[in-house]
Amino acid sequence: MKKFSGSVLFLDRADINTDEIIPARYLTENSKLALRPFILEDLTLPGFDPSTDPQKAGVIVTRGNFGCGSSREHAVWVFEVNDINVVIAESFARIFRQNMFNCGMLAIELPPADIEALFKMGPEVEISVDIAKEIVQATGSTKATFAFHLNSFDKELVLAGGWLNYAAQKY
């Protein structure tokens, strides 16, 4: 089972799109692993260094409409091969969100006030997710717990390790 915990990489912007997550010029790579070094390469944020910051993270916390733009699984795969299995945001683009669950990863939606509380805990925050209890536990300058909800099918996909494992178990 994948690890659903780790240090947080805060990306303080809404509408981060799939081209910023993994630039289209790398979509010709023939393995997920080949995508690893290009994570968030074209994302420009104050104080963000794409060559080092993603390597320290296990969890991303960001604003709304994360993963918008082109519908490509590569945007999820690049997180997976960098051991980032949790993205927490106010909202997600529909296809990106479902691709996360299909790959056995967590796309957790929290209200804006909870996202703001997480940002205020940083910059050094550790998060762990209890899927069964549907809670996010965060430790930084303070400690906090946030409740989230997954529908039963998405939860089953994550617990199975993704769609392919789920299908192998069920069919």
Secondary structure, 3 states (H helix, E strand, C coil): CCCCEEEEEEECCCCCEHHHHCCHHHCCCCCCHHHHHHCCCCCCCCCCCCCCHHHHCCEEEECCCECECCCCCHHHHHHHCCCCCEEEECCECHHHHHHHHHCCCEEEECCHHHHHHHHHHCCCCEEEEECCCCEEEEECCCEEEEECCCCHHHHHHHHHCCHHHHHHHHC
